[in-house]
Amino acid sequence: MKLKYAPGLVALIAGMAALPVASQAAPQSCTAGKPTPASYTWNFHAEASRLLSGIQVDAAKAHDRAAKLDVYTLDSNVDWRLHANQLDALKREVDDMGQRLCRLEQIRHVAAPWQQKAIDDAAASVRLMADNVQEAIEFLNEYQANFWEPGYRHNVSNVLHESGQLSRSVQNLEQYATVHREDLQLQKELGIGGKS
């Protein structure tokens, strides 16, 4: 039985697929500007930390959304529009991560070592999530049912896994940086330890 749907929703879904996802948009729109006087005194470590925190928050949101989609795939009575709404929001979160990642990749060379590790981890995860979200959107454009099929469930499962892993990875690296700073401060106060 074929579901009846509003033409406006089909246009929305078609538009979602036509929009570039993070993995496609980042190389084209991510260009460094010319240095300014403020560039020489800018706190790139603080900027990288803010951007990475934003990625961690978006990854946690994406994980929650992907978890909802994963549950939706188990119930054949869930309307395809719920999938469309969740995929649209998921795409926006991945796009936001892609924009933050774009800036992080521009300043990677001046970031702290733990931030460089987080940037590298995020780059791989965000690109995988973008690819899987795009494939899920393409599935939705072709079918408005059959969300229990392995291909779609695989895409949703991949986003669920990658977003959860990215959120935990950034959170762990931020925690590492905090503990490392505290350790260095304590060494300084106690007058022990070498330079780190």
C-alpha positions in Angstrom: 0.0 0.0 0.0 1.4 3.4 -1.0 1.2 6.2 1.5 -0.4 9.5 0.4 1.7 12.6 1.1 1.5 16.3 0.7 3.4 17.6 -2.3 5.0 20.3 -0.1 6.6 17.6 2.0 8.0 15.9 -1.0 9.5 19.2 -2.1 11.0 19.7 1.4 12.6 16.2 1.2 13.9 16.8 -2.3 15.3 20.1 -1.2 17.0 18.3 1.8 18.8 16.0 -0.6 19.8 18.8 -2.9 21.5 20.8 -0.1 25.2 20.0 0.3 26.1 18.0 3.3 29.2 18.8 5.5 31.5 16.4 3.6 30.6 18.0 0.3 30.4 21.7 1.4 33.5 22.0 3.6 36.2 21.9 0.9 34.4 24.5 -1.2 33.3 27.0 1.4 36.2 26.6 3.8 38.9 29.1 2.8 41.2 31.1 5.1 41.1 34.8 4.9 44.1 37.2 4.9 45.7 37.7 8.3 44.7 40.9 10.1 46.4 42.7 13.0 44.1 40.9 15.4 45.2 37.5 13.9 48.6 37.9 15.6 47.1 38.2 19.1 44.1 36.0 18.7 43.6 33.2 21.3 43.4 30.2 18.9 43.4 27.7 21.7 40.3 29.2 23.2 38.6 29.4 19.8 39.4 25.8 19.1 38.1 24.8 22.5 34.8 26.7 21.9 34.4 25.1 18.4 35.2 21.6 19.8 32.7 22.1 22.5 30.1 23.0 19.9 30.9 19.9 17.9 30.5 17.8 21.1 27.1 19.3 21.8 26.0 18.8 18.2 27.3 15.2 18.2 25.3 14.5 21.4 22.2 16.0 19.7 22.8 14.0 16.6 23.2 10.8 18.7 19.8 11.5 20.4 18.2 12.1 17.0 19.8 9.0 15.4 18.6 6.9 18.4 15.0 8.1 17.7 15.4 7.2 14.1 16.8 3.8 15.1 13.7 3.1 17.2 11.4 4.4 14.4 12.9 1.8 12.1 11.6 -1.0 14.4 8.0 0.2 14.0 6.4 -0.1 10.6 3.5 2.1 11.8 5.7 5.2 12.1 4.9 7.7 9.4 7.7 8.5 7.0 7.2 12.2 7.8 8.6 11.5 11.3 11.7 10.1 9.6 11.9 13.1 7.3 11.7 15.6 10.2 14.4 13.7 12.2 16.6 13.5 9.1 16.2 17.2 8.4 17.2 18.1 11.9 20.1 15.6 11.8 21.3 17.0 8.6 21.4 20.5 10.1 23.4 19.3 13.1 25.9 17.5 10.8 26.1 20.7 8.7 26.8 22.7 11.9 29.6 20.3 12.8 31.0 20.6 9.3 31.1 24.4 9.6 32.9 24.3 12.9 35.2 21.6 11.5 36.0 23.9 8.6 37.3 26.6 10.9 39.1 24.1 13.1 40.9 22.7 10.1 42.0 26.3 9.2 43.5 26.8 12.7 44.7 23.3 13.3 48.4 24.1 13.0 48.2 26.6 15.9 46.0 24.3 18.1 47.2 22.4 21.1 48.2 18.8 20.5 45.0 17.5 22.2 42.9 19.8 20.0 44.7 18.6 16.9 43.8 15.0 17.9 40.2 16.1 18.5 40.1 17.9 15.1 41.4 14.8 13.3 38.9 12.5 15.1 36.0 14.9 14.3 37.0 15.2 10.6 36.7 11.5 10.1 33.5 11.1 12.1 31.7 14.2 10.6 32.4 13.1 7.1 31.1 9.6 7.8 28.0 11.0 9.4 27.4 13.3 6.5 27.7 10.5 4.0 25.3 8.3 6.0 22.7 11.1 6.5 22.9 11.8 2.7 22.3 8.2 1.9 19.3 8.0 4.3 17.8 11.2 2.7 18.2 9.6 -0.7 16.5 6.5 0.5 13.7 8.7 1.9 13.4 10.5 -1.5 12.9 7.1 -3.2 10.7 5.4 -0.7 8.3 6.7 1.9 8.1 3.3 3.7 10.2 0.2 4.2 12.4 1.9 6.8 13.2 -1.5 8.3 15.3 -2.4 5.2 18.9 -3.1 6.0 20.4 -0.2 3.9 18.5 2.5 5.7 18.9 0.9 9.1 22.6 0.6 8.4 22.9 4.4 7.7 21.0 5.2 10.8 23.1 2.8 12.9 26.3 4.3 11.5 25.2 7.9 12.4 24.2 6.6 15.9 27.6 5.0 16.4 29.7 7.8 14.9 27.9 10.6 16.7 28.1 8.8 20.1 31.8 8.0 19.5 32.6 11.6 18.5 30.7 13.1 21.5 32.6 10.9 23.9 36.0 11.4 22.2 35.8 15.2 22.3 34.5 15.1 25.9 37.4 12.8 26.9 40.0 15.0 25.2 38.6 18.1 26.9 38.8 16.2 30.2 42.4 15.2 29.5 43.3 18.8 28.8 41.8 20.0 32.1 43.6 17.3 34.0 46.8 18.0 32.2 46.6 21.8 33.0 45.8 21.0 36.7 48.8 18.6 36.8 51.1 21.2 35.4 49.8 23.9 37.8 50.3 21.5 40.8 53.8 20.6 39.6 54.6 24.3 39.4 53.2 25.0 42.9 55.1 22.1 44.4 58.3 22.9 42.5 58.6 19.5 41.0 58.6 18.0 37.5 60.2 19.0 34.3 58.8 21.2 31.5 55.8 19.7 29.7 
